[in-house]
């Protein structure tokens, strides 16, 4: 069974940093493109960023509000994708979900984790 | 990228049909056949319901269907059931391997 488990969320002060992890199991992680999607309290979903598989170049891209502050990386030996979040702002407060992209259904967010809550507050 | 436009809420009685619209631009919804829909119950992760505009992943009931005309995609739920009450989000590929979501629609089953 495919599973994605996020961790690393918590309370951090504005300007601080946090690293989220997403551990994958039940599928060939190295072949998967991965994304992060976030949801602020009481708000809608927002695509945050994406990393391709290494065979497809391993490149990343991000939504404008987090460019230059967030960095997605992957360790295929650990079946894990990470998101380093720096210079955090209060508006980054959200539940962060990791998802696969097109693993079974092309260019769609087909499998989701349960999410991890990040709270940015002084 | 601006969010796609969805109605804030829709409602229907059990057994009826409802349609949720999702309006974008030629740079996203109108330009690609990669529109997907997600169902989210309170406190839960989103569930993948429709992909490539109108296809259903394995396990999704055929009461759920999708379509697109121009820059507007739609999700139709027929034979409404109480468990369909949830938030629904559309999402479109926006080129260069980036995506944009709609603002979400709250479905109430009366």
gemmi code that builds the backbone of each chain (N, CA, C; Angstrom):
import gemmi

chains = {
    "A": [
        ("UNK", (0.843, -1.198, 0.000), (0.000, 0.000, 0.000), (0.878, 1.248, 0.000)),
        ("UNK", (0.554, 2.184, -0.896), (1.321, 3.421, -0.954), (1.062, 4.260, 0.294)),
        ("UNK", (2.124, 4.795, 0.881), (1.972, 5.606, 2.078), (2.955, 6.760, 2.056)),
        ("UNK", (2.472, 7.922, 2.474), (3.305, 9.111, 2.633), (3.077, 9.636, 4.047)),
        ("UNK", (4.163, 9.833, 4.791), (4.047, 10.276, 6.177), (4.924, 11.506, 6.379)),
        ("UNK", (4.254, 12.636, 6.635), (4.973, 13.885, 6.867), (5.351, 14.020, 8.344)),
        ("UNK", (6.441, 14.735, 8.576), (6.858, 15.051, 9.942), (7.673, 16.337, 9.910)),
        ("UNK", (7.956, 16.849, 11.117), (8.804, 18.026, 11.215), (8.077, 19.328, 11.488)),
        ("UNK", (6.755, 19.297, 11.487), (6.005, 20.519, 11.760), (6.140, 20.931, 13.216)),
        ("UNK", (5.684, 22.140, 13.502), (5.743, 22.629, 14.879), (5.605, 24.135, 14.923)),
        ("UNK", (5.902, 24.687, 16.098), (5.803, 26.133, 16.319), (7.175, 26.764, 16.123)),
        ("UNK", (7.208, 27.815, 15.326), (8.473, 28.514, 15.067), (8.193, 30.010, 15.030)),
        ("UNK", (9.173, 30.795, 15.434), (9.007, 32.255, 15.445), (9.204, 32.833, 14.035)),
        ("UNK", (8.586, 33.970, 13.756), (8.829, 34.618, 12.455), (10.322, 34.833, 12.246)),
        ("UNK", (10.751, 34.540, 11.015), (12.159, 34.636, 10.679), (12.926, 33.346, 10.910)),
        ("UNK", (12.293, 32.386, 11.560), (12.945, 31.121, 11.870), (12.909, 30.139, 10.710)),
        ("UNK", (13.430, 28.947, 10.978), (13.537, 27.899, 9.959), (12.942, 26.602, 10.477)),
        ("UNK", (12.570, 25.753, 9.533), (12.018, 24.440, 9.853), (12.274, 23.540, 8.661)),
        ("UNK", (12.518, 22.250, 8.910), (12.640, 21.300, 7.808), (11.574, 20.234, 7.936)),
        ("UNK", (10.742, 20.126, 6.904), (9.722, 19.081, 6.853), (10.271, 17.871, 6.122)),
        ("UNK", (9.823, 16.691, 6.546), (10.177, 15.442, 5.880), (8.912, 14.719, 5.456)),
        ("UNK", (9.042, 13.938, 4.406), (7.928, 13.102, 3.949), (8.509, 11.745, 3.574)),
        ("UNK", (8.207, 10.739, 4.398), (8.717, 9.397, 4.180), (7.728, 8.593, 3.351)),
        ("UNK", (8.222, 7.982, 2.295), (7.368, 7.249, 1.362), (7.595, 5.746, 1.495)),
        ("UNK", (6.549, 4.984, 1.248), (6.661, 3.530, 1.242), (5.585, 2.952, 0.338)),
        ("UNK", (5.816, 1.720, -0.111), (4.806, 1.019, -0.899), (4.866, 1.287, -2.385)),
        ("UNK", (5.859, 2.046, -2.839), (5.998, 2.298, -4.276), (7.462, 2.649, -4.560)),
        ("UNK", (7.800, 2.736, -5.838), (9.177, 3.020, -6.240), (9.397, 4.528, -6.162)),
        ("UNK", (9.857, 4.979, -5.012), (9.987, 6.403, -4.729), (10.883, 7.105, -5.741)),
        ("UNK", (11.953, 6.443, -6.152), (12.924, 7.099, -7.029), (12.309, 7.501, -8.371)),
        ("UNK", (11.226, 6.846, -8.756), (10.553, 7.177, -10.015), (9.538, 8.298, -9.877)),
        ("UNK", (9.252, 8.703, -8.636), (8.130, 9.618, -8.393), (8.555, 11.078, -8.391)),
        ("UNK", (7.743, 11.894, -9.020), (7.827, 13.333, -8.816), (7.019, 13.634, -7.557)),
        ("UNK", (7.495, 14.566, -6.767), (6.849, 14.876, -5.489), (6.538, 16.365, -5.393)),
        ("UNK", (5.453, 16.673, -4.678), (5.134, 18.085, -4.453), (4.761, 18.299, -2.992)),
        ("UNK", (4.753, 19.543, -2.611), (4.200, 19.981, -1.345), (3.022, 20.912, -1.631)),
        ("UNK", (1.945, 20.680, -0.902), (0.738, 21.500, -0.988), (0.411, 21.943, 0.424)),
        ("UNK", (0.013, 23.198, 0.608), (-0.298, 23.658, 1.958), (-1.713, 24.200, 2.056)),
        ("UNK", (-2.190, 24.273, 3.282), (-3.541, 24.756, 3.548), (-3.530, 25.560, 4.837)),
        ("UNK", (-3.670, 26.873, 4.709), (-3.736, 27.734, 5.877), (-5.038, 27.457, 6.632)),
        ("UNK", (-5.076, 27.729, 7.923), (-6.277, 27.434, 8.723), (-7.535, 28.067, 8.120)),
        ("UNK", (-8.534, 27.243, 7.833), (-9.797, 27.722, 7.287), (-9.741, 28.186, 5.846)),
        ("UNK", (-8.615, 27.933, 5.188), (-8.443, 28.403, 3.815), (-8.332, 27.232, 2.842)),
        ("UNK", (-8.111, 27.569, 1.557), (-8.031, 26.557, 0.522), (-6.633, 25.987, 0.356)),
        ("UNK", (-6.518, 25.094, -0.622), (-5.240, 24.445, -0.918), (-4.373, 25.357, -1.788)),
        ("UNK", (-3.073, 25.277, -1.574), (-2.120, 26.063, -2.364), (-0.934, 25.181, -2.734)),
        ("UNK", (-0.649, 25.063, -4.024), (0.538, 24.344, -4.456), (1.772, 25.139, -4.040)),
        ("UNK", (2.739, 24.454, -3.425), (3.925, 25.137, -2.898), (5.142, 24.917, -3.794)),
        ("UNK", (5.400, 23.657, -4.149), (6.587, 23.393, -4.947), (6.657, 21.941, -5.379)),
        ("UNK", (7.608, 21.648, -6.270), (7.706, 20.339, -6.904), (9.153, 19.967, -7.135)),
        ("UNK", (9.448, 18.671, -7.001), (10.755, 18.150, -7.386), (10.533, 16.965, -8.316)),
        ("UNK", (11.229, 16.966, -9.424), (11.142, 15.852, -10.356), (11.983, 14.676, -9.843)),
        ("UNK", (11.793, 13.530, -10.437), (12.658, 12.399, -10.153), (14.065, 12.692, -10.686)),
        ("UNK", (15.054, 12.031, -10.140), (16.432, 12.274, -10.594), (16.584, 11.889, -12.059)),
        ("UNK", (15.912, 10.850, -12.494), (16.033, 10.451, -13.898), (15.433, 11.497, -14.829)),
        ("UNK", (14.535, 12.309, -14.312), (13.955, 13.399, -15.096), (14.620, 14.733, -14.806)),
        ("UNK", (15.755, 14.680, -14.120), (16.529, 15.886, -13.888), (16.568, 16.369, -12.462)),
        ("UNK", (15.607, 15.935, -11.630), (15.607, 16.317, -10.223), (15.388, 17.795, -9.970)),
        ("UNK", (14.856, 18.514, -10.943), (14.722, 19.964, -10.792), (13.527, 20.337, -9.936)),
        ("UNK", (13.576, 21.543, -9.420), (12.538, 22.044, -8.522), (11.909, 23.317, -9.086)),
        ("UNK", (10.712, 23.615, -8.627), (10.059, 24.892, -8.909), (9.114, 25.181, -7.757)),
        ("UNK", (8.791, 26.457, -7.586), (8.048, 26.897, -6.409), (7.026, 27.966, -6.783)),
        ("UNK", (6.011, 28.082, -5.936), (5.085, 29.182, -6.101), (5.777, 30.477, -5.664)),
        ("UNK", (5.352, 31.598, -6.240), (6.052, 32.868, -6.029), (6.236, 33.257, -4.559)),
        ("UNK", (5.220, 33.092, -3.688), (5.390, 33.549, -2.296), (6.489, 32.849, -1.510)),
        ("UNK", (6.969, 31.688, -1.977), (7.985, 30.968, -1.199), (9.322, 30.886, -1.925)),
        ("UNK", (9.375, 31.382, -3.162), (10.630, 31.319, -3.935), (11.735, 32.042, -3.188)),
        ("UNK", (12.886, 31.391, -3.118), (14.020, 31.988, -2.441), (14.054, 31.706, -0.948)),
        ("UNK", (12.939, 31.204, -0.401), (12.872, 30.893, 1.038), (12.743, 29.398, 1.304)),
        ("UNK", (12.038, 28.681, 0.417), (11.823, 27.246, 0.595), (12.674, 26.483, -0.412)),
        ("UNK", (13.178, 25.319, 0.008), (13.964, 24.460, -0.877), (13.525, 23.016, -0.696)),
        ("UNK", (13.140, 22.394, -1.801), (12.747, 20.985, -1.779), (13.931, 20.144, -2.241)),
        ("UNK", (14.162, 19.039, -1.541), (15.215, 18.105, -1.924), (14.720, 16.687, -1.695)),
        ("UNK", (15.487, 15.725, -2.159), (15.071, 14.331, -1.982), (16.286, 13.466, -1.717)),
        ("UNK", (16.058, 12.378, -0.971), (17.083, 11.364, -0.722), (16.439, 10.032, -1.102)),
        ("UNK", (16.736, 9.570, -2.310), (16.105, 8.348, -2.787), (16.566, 7.129, -1.988)),
        ("UNK", (17.727, 7.191, -1.363), (18.200, 6.056, -0.549), (17.370, 5.909, 0.720)),
        ("UNK", (16.727, 6.996, 1.133), (15.873, 6.982, 2.322), (14.391, 7.086, 1.978)),
        ("UNK", (14.068, 7.096, 0.689), (12.675, 7.235, 0.252), (12.008, 8.443, 0.910)),
        ("UNK", (12.715, 9.540, 0.939), (12.222, 10.706, 1.657), (12.420, 11.979, 0.836)),
        ("UNK", (11.395, 12.843, 0.897), (11.504, 14.175, 0.318), (11.467, 15.183, 1.461)),
        ("UNK", (12.219, 16.242, 1.303), (12.327, 17.260, 2.345), (11.906, 18.631, 1.801)),
        ("UNK", (11.516, 19.492, 2.729), (11.337, 20.893, 2.365), (11.925, 21.755, 3.483)),
        ("UNK", (13.012, 22.432, 3.140), (13.650, 23.366, 4.064), (12.959, 24.709, 3.932)),
        ("UNK", (12.452, 25.208, 5.044), (11.710, 26.475, 5.035), (12.475, 27.484, 5.874)),
        ("UNK", (12.947, 28.538, 5.248), (13.702, 29.594, 5.918), (12.930, 30.905, 5.895)),
        ("UNK", (13.364, 31.828, 6.721), (12.751, 33.174, 6.779), (11.234, 33.068, 6.853)),
        ("UNK", (10.767, 32.232, 7.759), (9.333, 31.965, 7.842), (8.550, 33.193, 8.253)),
        ("UNK", (7.350, 33.303, 7.674), (6.442, 34.414, 7.946), (5.157, 33.869, 8.568)),
        ("UNK", (4.407, 34.730, 9.219), (3.159, 34.272, 9.841), (2.215, 33.686, 8.786)),
        ("UNK", (2.295, 34.217, 7.577), (1.397, 33.713, 6.523), (1.793, 32.335, 5.994)),
        ("UNK", (2.903, 31.787, 6.467), (3.290, 30.417, 6.127), (2.620, 29.407, 7.048)),
        ("UNK", (1.901, 29.875, 8.051), (1.177, 28.969, 8.948), (0.166, 28.161, 8.146)),
        ("UNK", (0.276, 26.846, 8.215), (-0.572, 25.968, 7.408), (-0.303, 24.517, 7.749)),
        ("UNK", (-1.212, 23.657, 7.306), (-0.925, 22.227, 7.236), (-0.226, 21.986, 5.898)),
        ("UNK", (0.898, 21.287, 5.956), (1.675, 20.999, 4.750), (1.514, 19.518, 4.404)),
        ("UNK", (1.068, 19.278, 3.167), (0.893, 17.918, 2.668), (1.958, 17.619, 1.616)),
        ("UNK", (2.503, 16.405, 1.636), (3.294, 15.991, 0.480), (2.437, 15.075, -0.373)),
        ("UNK", (2.646, 15.127, -1.661), (1.887, 14.324, -2.600), (2.806, 13.814, -3.704)),
        ("UNK", (2.405, 12.731, -4.341), (3.048, 12.338, -5.585), (2.404, 13.119, -6.728)),
        ("UNK", (3.135, 13.259, -7.804), (2.595, 13.896, -9.010), (2.662, 12.890, -10.142)),
        ("UNK", (1.500, 12.482, -10.624), (1.491, 11.655, -11.816), (2.140, 10.300, -11.654)),
        ("UNK", (2.164, 9.771, -10.432), (2.776, 8.433, -10.297), (1.934, 7.409, -11.034)),
        ("UNK", (0.611, 7.523, -10.853), (-0.316, 6.643, -11.573), (-1.172, 7.400, -12.581)),
        ("UNK", (-1.334, 8.694, -12.338), (-2.258, 9.499, -13.149), (-1.551, 10.800, -13.528)),
        ("UNK", (-1.140, 10.896, -14.757), (-0.192, 11.917, -15.188), (-0.579, 13.333, -14.784)),
        ("UNK", (0.420, 14.068, -14.294), (0.325, 15.490, -13.957), (-0.810, 15.811, -12.989)),
        ("UNK", (-1.176, 14.850, -12.153), (-2.194, 15.044, -11.123), (-1.620, 14.623, -9.774)),
        ("UNK", (-2.140, 15.213, -8.693), (-1.658, 14.896, -7.349), (-2.384, 13.648, -6.880)),
        ("UNK", (-1.827, 12.485, -7.137), (-2.593, 11.257, -6.982), (-2.544, 10.618, -5.600)),
        ("UNK", (-1.461, 10.740, -4.867), (-1.399, 10.157, -3.520), (-0.946, 11.219, -2.539)),
        ("UNK", (-1.605, 11.271, -1.357), (-1.382, 12.330, -0.390), (-1.018, 11.761, 0.976)),
        ("UNK", (-0.180, 12.499, 1.711), (0.035, 12.183, 3.103), (-1.055, 12.820, 3.953)),
        ("UNK", (-0.937, 12.662, 5.266), (-1.934, 13.184, 6.190), (-1.650, 14.619, 6.624)),
        ("UNK", (-0.474, 15.110, 6.338), (-0.149, 16.505, 6.621), (0.559, 16.713, 7.939)),
        ("UNK", (1.300, 17.818, 8.021), (1.966, 18.232, 9.252), (1.748, 19.728, 9.423)),
        ("UNK", (1.427, 20.137, 10.647), (1.057, 21.536, 10.908), (2.283, 22.366, 11.238)),
        ("UNK", (2.418, 23.476, 10.529), (3.463, 24.460, 10.806), (2.783, 25.733, 11.307)),
        ("UNK", (3.185, 26.192, 12.478), (2.640, 27.419, 13.042), (3.774, 28.417, 13.205)),
        ("UNK", (3.635, 29.565, 12.560), (4.644, 30.621, 12.662), (4.036, 31.752, 13.489)),
        ("UNK", (4.560, 31.913, 14.687), (3.985, 32.894, 15.605), (5.020, 33.290, 16.644)),
        ("UNK", (4.951, 34.533, 17.070), (5.856, 34.998, 18.122), (5.263, 34.735, 19.504)),
    ],
    "B": [
        ("UNK", (0.493, 33.254, -10.086), (-0.715, 32.593, -10.576), (-1.873, 32.866, -9.631)),
        ("UNK", (-2.971, 33.437, -10.141), (-4.159, 33.628, -9.326), (-4.881, 32.306, -9.189)),
        ("UNK", (-5.570, 32.156, -8.057), (-6.330, 30.940, -7.829), (-7.470, 30.844, -8.836)),
        ("UNK", (-7.856, 29.617, -9.141), (-9.030, 29.393, -9.971), (-10.271, 29.785, -9.174)),
        ("UNK", (-11.343, 30.182, -9.873), (-12.545, 30.682, -9.209), (-13.611, 29.607, -9.084)),
        ("UNK", (-13.980, 29.327, -7.846), (-15.056, 28.384, -7.550), (-16.119, 29.093, -6.715)),
        ("UNK", (-17.381, 28.644, -6.791), (-18.394, 29.205, -5.892), (-18.047, 28.835, -4.463)),
        ("UNK", (-18.371, 29.731, -3.513), (-18.018, 29.451, -2.113), (-18.794, 28.266, -1.575)),
        ("UNK", (-20.064, 28.113, -2.034), (-20.879, 27.028, -1.517), (-21.937, 26.617, -2.532)),
        ("UNK", (-22.327, 25.359, -2.444), (-23.455, 24.815, -3.190), (-24.191, 23.877, -2.246)),
        ("UNK", (-25.432, 23.576, -2.584), (-26.194, 22.648, -1.747), (-27.178, 21.868, -2.594)),
        ("UNK", (-27.609, 20.739, -2.066), (-28.587, 19.906, -2.743), (-29.156, 18.890, -1.782)),
        ("UNK", (-30.289, 18.348, -2.118), (-30.944, 17.334, -1.285), (-30.472, 15.947, -1.692)),
        ("UNK", (-30.581, 14.997, -0.799), (-30.190, 13.618, -1.147), (-30.896, 13.150, -2.410)),
        ("UNK", (-30.130, 12.515, -3.300), (-30.683, 12.020, -4.546), (-30.601, 12.998, -5.702)),
        ("UNK", (-30.432, 14.285, -5.379), (-30.334, 15.289, -6.435), (-28.928, 15.339, -7.013)),
        ("UNK", (-28.769, 16.181, -8.034), (-27.453, 16.423, -8.624), (-27.025, 17.858, -8.357)),
        ("UNK", (-25.717, 18.042, -8.177), (-25.162, 19.386, -8.051), (-23.950, 19.498, -8.968)),
        ("UNK", (-23.680, 20.712, -9.412), (-22.512, 20.977, -10.254), (-21.706, 22.111, -9.652)),
        ("UNK", (-20.397, 21.902, -9.577), (-19.477, 22.911, -9.061), (-18.592, 23.375, -10.212)),
        ("UNK", (-18.545, 24.669, -10.421), (-17.742, 25.219, -11.516), (-16.358, 25.646, -11.028)),
        ("UNK", (-15.449, 25.752, -11.979), (-14.058, 26.104, -11.695), (-13.552, 26.895, -12.896)),
        ("UNK", (-13.401, 28.201, -12.725), (-13.054, 29.052, -13.851), (-11.621, 29.546, -13.756)),
        ("UNK", (-10.898, 29.346, -14.831), (-9.514, 29.810, -14.903), (-9.298, 30.649, -16.144)),
        ("UNK", (-8.155, 30.454, -16.768), (-7.790, 31.198, -17.968), (-7.240, 30.243, -19.015)),
        ("UNK", (-6.871, 30.808, -20.142), (-6.277, 30.000, -21.204), (-4.874, 29.517, -20.821)),
        ("UNK", (-4.311, 30.066, -19.741), (-2.987, 29.649, -19.266), (-3.054, 28.449, -18.348)),
        ("UNK", (-4.238, 28.089, -17.940), (-4.355, 26.916, -17.076), (-5.528, 26.027, -17.549)),
        ("UNK", (-6.718, 26.238, -17.031), (-7.842, 25.351, -17.362), (-8.053, 25.235, -18.865)),
        ("UNK", (-8.081, 26.372, -19.542), (-8.370, 26.358, -20.970), (-7.255, 25.830, -21.840)),
        ("UNK", (-6.040, 25.807, -21.304), (-4.897, 25.442, -22.117), (-4.449, 23.999, -22.010)),
        ("UNK", (-4.968, 23.290, -21.008), (-4.517, 21.919, -20.775), (-5.695, 21.052, -20.331)),
        ("UNK", (-5.619, 19.777, -20.655), (-6.635, 18.822, -20.180), (-6.147, 18.106, -18.929)),
        ("UNK", (-5.567, 18.871, -18.023), (-5.087, 18.319, -16.753), (-5.775, 19.044, -15.602)),
        ("UNK", (-7.094, 18.916, -15.559), (-7.865, 19.443, -14.445), (-8.217, 18.274, -13.521)),
        ("UNK", (-8.006, 18.475, -12.243), (-8.331, 17.439, -11.268), (-9.220, 18.023, -10.175)),
        ("UNK", (-9.891, 17.131, -9.471), (-10.793, 17.540, -8.388), (-10.475, 16.714, -7.139)),
        ("UNK", (-10.590, 17.366, -5.982), (-10.271, 16.748, -4.710), (-11.419, 17.005, -3.732)),
        ("UNK", (-11.730, 15.972, -2.969), (-12.749, 16.054, -1.913), (-12.036, 16.096, -0.577)),
        ("UNK", (-12.466, 16.982, 0.313), (-11.845, 17.062, 1.625), (-12.901, 17.154, 2.722)),
        ("UNK", (-12.905, 16.149, 3.578), (-13.755, 16.199, 4.769), (-13.007, 16.915, 5.886)),
        ("UNK", (-13.733, 17.510, 6.837), (-13.071, 18.286, 7.898), (-11.998, 17.503, 8.627)),
        ("UNK", (-10.825, 18.107, 8.745), (-9.732, 17.487, 9.473), (-9.016, 16.370, 8.734)),
        ("UNK", (-9.395, 16.135, 7.491), (-8.801, 15.047, 6.719), (-7.975, 15.576, 5.555)),
        ("UNK", (-7.119, 14.706, 5.021), (-6.371, 15.062, 3.824), (-7.299, 15.024, 2.602)),
        ("UNK", (-6.992, 15.814, 1.595), (-7.782, 15.758, 0.361), (-7.733, 14.369, -0.275)),
        ("UNK", (-8.819, 14.023, -0.959), (-8.921, 12.751, -1.681), (-9.066, 13.038, -3.169)),
        ("UNK", (-8.291, 12.351, -3.948), (-8.229, 12.493, -5.404), (-9.486, 11.885, -6.032)),
        ("UNK", (-10.303, 12.706, -6.749), (-11.606, 12.244, -7.215), (-11.735, 12.185, -8.742)),
        ("UNK", (-11.135, 13.162, -9.429), (-11.239, 13.260, -10.885), (-9.883, 13.706, -11.411)),
        ("UNK", (-9.462, 13.144, -12.556), (-8.236, 13.596, -13.182), (-8.430, 13.752, -14.686)),
        ("UNK", (-7.514, 14.484, -15.290), (-7.583, 14.727, -16.738), (-9.001, 15.142, -17.159)),
        ("UNK", (-9.559, 16.073, -16.425), (-10.880, 16.692, -16.655), (-12.042, 15.787, -16.279)),
        ("UNK", (-12.034, 14.535, -16.785), (-13.263, 13.747, -16.685), (-13.057, 12.286, -16.301)),
        ("UNK", (-11.852, 11.904, -15.945), (-11.583, 10.494, -15.635), (-11.622, 10.265, -14.131)),
        ("UNK", (-12.043, 9.075, -13.751), (-12.117, 8.742, -12.328), (-11.023, 7.749, -11.953)),
        ("UNK", (-10.288, 8.036, -10.875), (-9.340, 7.033, -10.381), (-10.095, 5.808, -9.885)),
        ("UNK", (-9.374, 4.721, -9.790), (-9.957, 3.490, -9.285), (-10.588, 3.718, -7.914)),
        ("UNK", (-11.817, 3.234, -7.739), (-12.487, 3.308, -6.447), (-13.413, 4.494, -6.266)),
        ("UNK", (-13.382, 5.454, -7.164), (-14.276, 6.612, -7.063), (-15.599, 6.268, -7.746)),
        ("UNK", (-16.723, 6.475, -7.036), (-18.025, 6.116, -7.618), (-18.327, 6.884, -8.898)),
        ("UNK", (-19.088, 6.247, -9.797), (-19.401, 6.915, -11.064), (-20.464, 8.003, -10.905)),
        ("UNK", (-20.887, 8.257, -9.666), (-21.751, 9.419, -9.409), (-20.982, 10.729, -9.599)),
        ("UNK", (-19.678, 10.628, -9.569), (-18.816, 11.804, -9.730), (-18.349, 11.880, -11.184)),
        ("UNK", (-18.566, 13.023, -11.810), (-18.131, 13.182, -13.187), (-17.598, 14.588, -13.399)),
        ("UNK", (-16.720, 14.720, -14.390), (-16.116, 16.018, -14.681), (-16.222, 16.361, -16.145)),
        ("UNK", (-16.149, 17.655, -16.421), (-16.200, 18.128, -17.798), (-15.490, 19.466, -17.882)),
        ("UNK", (-15.325, 19.937, -19.117), (-14.677, 21.247, -19.315), (-15.211, 21.882, -20.584)),
        ("UNK", (-15.399, 23.193, -20.517), (-15.756, 23.966, -21.704), (-14.986, 25.269, -21.647)),
        ("UNK", (-14.093, 25.455, -22.598), (-13.280, 26.664, -22.597), (-12.433, 26.760, -21.342)),
        ("UNK", (-12.554, 27.883, -20.640), (-11.745, 28.106, -19.435), (-12.439, 27.652, -18.157)),
        ("UNK", (-13.569, 26.965, -18.277), (-14.323, 26.533, -17.098), (-14.469, 25.023, -17.060)),
        ("UNK", (-14.045, 24.452, -15.933), (-14.237, 23.028, -15.674), (-15.385, 22.872, -14.682)),
        ("UNK", (-15.984, 21.699, -14.672), (-17.107, 21.449, -13.775), (-17.033, 20.054, -13.190)),
        ("UNK", (-17.472, 19.955, -11.955), (-17.624, 18.669, -11.278), (-19.108, 18.489, -11.005)),
        ("UNK", (-19.666, 17.370, -11.439), (-21.070, 17.063, -11.167), (-21.154, 15.834, -10.279)),
        ("UNK", (-21.943, 15.956, -9.238), (-22.198, 14.831, -8.341), (-23.673, 14.505, -8.459)),
        ("UNK", (-23.978, 13.304, -8.920), (-25.377, 12.902, -9.063), (-25.747, 11.947, -7.935)),
        ("UNK", (-27.048, 11.806, -7.693), (-27.494, 10.924, -6.625), (-26.844, 11.282, -5.297)),
        ("UNK", (-26.915, 12.561, -4.922), (-26.238, 13.055, -3.714), (-26.495, 12.164, -2.506)),
        ("UNK", (-25.438, 11.938, -1.749), (-25.534, 11.182, -0.505), (-24.980, 12.037, 0.632)),
        ("UNK", (-25.379, 11.709, 1.828), (-24.959, 12.498, 2.992), (-23.440, 12.571, 3.100)),
        ("UNK", (-22.770, 11.482, 2.754), (-21.304, 11.452, 2.890), (-20.584, 12.295, 1.838)),
        ("UNK", (-21.334, 12.818, 0.860), (-20.717, 13.701, -0.127), (-20.498, 15.103, 0.436)),
        ("UNK", (-21.107, 15.398, 1.580), (-20.932, 16.722, 2.188), (-19.467, 16.906, 2.568)),
        ("UNK", (-18.830, 17.884, 1.942), (-17.392, 18.092, 2.086), (-17.013, 19.367, 1.332)),
        ("UNK", (-15.738, 19.706, 1.411), (-15.181, 20.764, 0.564), (-14.600, 20.128, -0.694)),
        ("UNK", (-14.760, 20.818, -1.818), (-14.258, 20.316, -3.093), (-13.341, 21.368, -3.719)),
        ("UNK", (-12.192, 20.904, -4.191), (-11.203, 21.796, -4.798), (-10.878, 21.335, -6.215)),
        ("UNK", (-10.832, 22.270, -7.145), (-10.314, 21.965, -8.469), (-8.843, 22.368, -8.512)),
        ("UNK", (-8.145, 21.782, -9.456), (-6.730, 22.081, -9.634), (-6.418, 21.949, -11.117)),
        ("UNK", (-5.616, 22.845, -11.631), (-5.234, 22.777, -13.030), (-3.731, 22.875, -13.189)),
        ("UNK", (-3.198, 22.109, -14.116), (-1.823, 22.286, -14.563), (-1.734, 23.670, -15.217)),
        ("UNK", (-0.607, 24.357, -14.960), (-0.469, 25.732, -15.450), (0.795, 25.913, -16.289)),
        ("UNK", (1.353, 24.809, -16.760), (2.542, 24.891, -17.595), (3.830, 24.870, -16.796)),
        ("UNK", (4.908, 24.477, -17.425), (6.243, 24.431, -16.796), (6.234, 23.648, -15.496)),
        ("UNK", (5.389, 22.648, -15.428), (5.284, 21.777, -14.253), (4.978, 22.580, -12.982)),
        ("UNK", (4.015, 23.469, -13.122), (3.444, 24.189, -11.983), (1.930, 24.000, -12.020)),
        ("UNK", (1.274, 24.250, -10.887), (-0.159, 23.995, -10.771), (-0.821, 25.133, -9.994)),
        ("UNK", (-2.143, 25.238, -10.175), (-2.909, 26.226, -9.422), (-4.222, 25.578, -8.978)),
        ("UNK", (-4.615, 25.872, -7.724), (-5.852, 25.344, -7.160), (-6.966, 26.388, -7.222)),
        ("UNK", (-8.188, 25.913, -7.120), (-9.326, 26.786, -6.893), (-9.454, 27.092, -5.411)),
        ("UNK", (-10.307, 28.052, -5.098), (-10.466, 28.469, -3.717), (-11.293, 27.529, -2.854)),
        ("UNK", (-11.943, 26.548, -3.495), (-12.717, 25.563, -2.751), (-14.204, 25.883, -2.696)),
        ("UNK", (-15.008, 24.839, -2.680), (-16.474, 24.957, -2.601), (-16.985, 24.036, -1.509)),
        ("UNK", (-17.787, 24.593, -0.619), (-18.389, 23.786, 0.438), (-19.721, 23.240, -0.059)),
        ("UNK", (-19.827, 21.911, -0.106), (-21.064, 21.250, -0.505), (-21.852, 20.857, 0.737)),
        ("UNK", (-23.074, 21.340, 0.808), (-23.978, 20.968, 1.900), (-25.075, 20.079, 1.352)),
        ("UNK", (-25.269, 18.924, 1.989), (-26.368, 18.030, 1.626), (-27.502, 18.299, 2.607)),
        ("UNK", (-28.596, 18.826, 2.090), (-29.691, 19.326, 2.934), (-30.479, 18.202, 3.609)),
    ],
}
model = gemmi.Model(1)
for chain_id, residues in chains.items():
    chain = gemmi.Chain(chain_id)
    for i, (resn, *xyz) in enumerate(residues, 1):
        res = gemmi.Residue()
        res.name, res.seqid = resn, gemmi.SeqId(i, " ")
        for name, pos in zip(("N", "CA", "C"), xyz):
            atom = gemmi.Atom()
            atom.name, atom.element = name, gemmi.Element(name[0])
            atom.pos, atom.b_iso = gemmi.Position(*pos), 0.0
            res.add_atom(atom)
        chain.add_residue(res)
    model.add_chain(chain)
structure = gemmi.Structure()
structure.add_model(model)
structure.setup_entities()
